[in-house]
């Protein structure tokens, strides 16, 4: 819901995760291999070197697309240039398409909303709750429409207080990563861990 051109990196839309190969021989990235040799020559413990590589190597996000639960995630009948993530039997495109609550279908809805509501593309950005340590909230405004985006980036359950500039009860929930409840009160909303909500408000006052 931010300004700019969105992009989806391969596998992001089905929830593919970064890999953490145990052996340096499974990595292909030149920078990663050079780092390994440099730190090993400096005497850094092997476990520390690999821990750092697991955090920073570009290869962690370069594993082949996981299409299904067949050998090598259905990516090839040959030998892939780099190992497939070992979780391909649980995380793959075929499973995601079948599951109506999957990340894949969440992404589809996000794309549909972007095509349906010009405010998502052209709306002016404004930050809310600038000093809040857990909630990232902002608006996007275009003519008489305004989006309210509320994001909790932590495992805690902070309470979002609706700013006075909003008329209570005028917001339509467009998307959420948790099932909404009839008891939800946007004027004082207790957010669940890592919750994300997007509301649309029409006919706002200029």
Buried (B, 14 or more C-beta within 10 A) or exposed (E): BEEEEEEEEEBEBBBBEEBBBEEBEEBBBEEBBEBBEEBEEEEEEEEEBBEBBBEEBEBBBBBBBBBBBEEBBBBBEEEEEBBBBEBBEEBBBBBBBEEEEBBBBBBEEBEEBBEEBEBBBEBEBEEBBEEEEBBBBBBBBBEEBBBBBBBBEEEEEBEBBBEEEBEEEBBEEBBBBEEEEEEEEBEEBEBBEEBBBBBBBEEBEE
